Amino acid sequence: MTRDFTDRDDPFALFADWLKEAEASEINDPNAMALSTVDAGGLPNVRMVLLKGLDARGFTFYTNFESAKGREVLGAMKAAAVFHWKSLRRQVRVRGPVEVVDDAEADAYFQSRPRGSRIGAWASQQSRPLESRFALEQAVAKFTAKHAIGDIPRPPHWSGFRILPVEIEFWKDGAFRLHDRVKFTRATQDDGWDKARLYP
């Protein structure tokens, strides 16, 4: 990218450009992001998930709504995420309220997944205690037999969340820890973006 990223005014377009560059340079999962949530007691939780959708509304990922992350997002309807591309020495932080994607969007993404992953969404009681690996393999075998023919429907407990960012911060490594940072903020999704350059 020839232009200084700190001059850019559209954070979604800038993110799309950075993600495209990461897809060319990251060995594994350039769309991986650390997702941060809080539980009912306010204790933070973080784990890696995969970004599966990006548009002018926000950043979309999918999960089992009965998992720890699913319950925590549904409880607060807010989340934060960070992308770290070590090969590019860049990171992007995002945070804001969350919405559930509509059924048509969730169904379309679910059907795009490999068949084994769709079976896994039925078989895994994500985040809950598992007595043995054999028990999981039995569940996979059960749902493989159940859905041996035809399409596999999306489980009712499995769908997507979209982070609707009110803050997006871009960070690029600099010599002697003198990094470049730009933060975009807005009060709501209907507002325009304000931009501020930050000290490293």
Secondary structure, 3 states (H helix, E strand, C coil): CCCCHHHCCCHHHHHHHHHHHHHHHCCCCCCEEEEEEECCCCCEEEEEEECCEECCCCEEEEEECCCHHHHHHHHHCEEEEEEEECCCCEEEEEEEEEEECCHHHHHHHHHHCCHHHHHHHHHCCCCCCCCCHHHHHHHHHHHHHHCCCCCCCCCCCEEEEEECCCEEEEEECCHHHCCEEEEEECCCCCCCCEEEEECC
